[in-house]
Amino acid sequence: MLERLQKNGVYKAIFERRDVREFNSKPLPEEKLKSILLAGHHAPSVGFMQPWDFILIESQEVKDSLAKACQKEILALAIHYEDEKKTKFLSLKLEGLKEAPVTICVTCDPTRGGGHVLGRNSIPETDILSVACCIQNMWLAAYAEGVAMGWVSFYKKTDVREILHIPPHIEPVALISLGFTDNYPQAPILEKENWEKRVQINNLIHYDNWNSSKHNLFK
Ligand SMILES: Cc1cc2nc3c(=O)[nH]c(=O)nc-3n(C[C@H](O)[C@H](O)[C@H](O)COP(=O)(O)O)c2cc1C
């Protein structure tokens, strides 16, 4: 079991980890990159299938192509948002993708482990969920290393497959920007932008069945 200080460290990382959009030009030391990748590789995974791969992107040309694909998708999605929200949605920073010293495409190989991966037979999307656990481990490790990390998912998978030469059966789950920032957000950027607030946790807790009346577990 963890000592008190170690325990505080875990919760500090959980509560203070942020999605970062702005990066400065400071390079990412290889040791930090390796620690973050290793943390990702130690994530839980359904049937221990470890469906992830990491494409490390340092070429500016490739980063720019990815940012262009994301920009295209943002423009396409913007028709769903009205007025102020639309403007804010459009202004969400894609510069981060181009500025961060390292971008990682984290992928999911649904065929890894063969046709009968333990546990995945019932809920096939557990392979992607395993990759999400991997990315969360990377996020927490990045926080511990003092490294800023951002998750981008506004893209058409076909575009990203084409740019990175990813075979058709492999899912590009996320584009991760890693580097350093001069503006580490104290709260979620979307909260600061009045896009969304954190939901009251009491409203999410049910007792015995979905329709139970409210309790105040958190006073
Ligand atoms: C599955 C997933 C996909 C995301 N995709 C994007 C994205 O495409 N662009 C973006 O700006 N943020 C993206 N985010 C980051 C969220 O906007 C962010 O986590 C959320 O606003 C809460 O902020 P926090 O991570 O700082 O707590 C993504 C997060 C997750 C978990």
The ligand as a Gaussian input file, in Angstrom:
#p B3LYP/6-31G(d) Opt

LIG

0 1
 C      -11.456000      10.756000     -25.866000
 C      -11.018000      12.188000     -25.777000
 C      -10.905000      12.930000     -26.933000
 C      -10.543000      14.290000     -26.873000
 N      -10.429000      15.002000     -28.032000
 C      -10.093000      16.310000     -27.968000
 C       -9.980000      17.078000     -29.156000
 O      -10.143000      16.565000     -30.267000
 N       -9.679000      18.396000     -29.055000
 C       -9.517000      18.999000     -27.837000
 O       -9.279000      20.216000     -27.792000
 N       -9.576000      18.284000     -26.685000
 C       -9.862000      16.961000     -26.737000
 N       -9.938000      16.237000     -25.569000
 C       -9.640000      16.879000     -24.287000
 C      -10.911000      17.265000     -23.562000
 O      -11.507000      18.384000     -24.167000
 C      -10.563000      17.552000     -22.100000
 O      -10.076000      16.371000     -21.515000
 C      -11.763000      18.059000     -21.293000
 O      -12.155000      19.307000     -21.762000
 C      -11.479000      18.170000     -19.796000
 O      -10.324000      18.962000     -19.561000
 P       -9.069000      18.394000     -18.751000
 O       -8.551000      17.193000     -19.542000
 O       -8.083000      19.528000     -18.720000
 O       -9.555000      17.993000     -17.402000
 C      -10.273000      14.880000     -25.614000
 C      -10.375000      14.112000     -24.447000
 C      -10.721000      12.774000     -24.518000
 C      -10.787000      11.949000     -23.248000

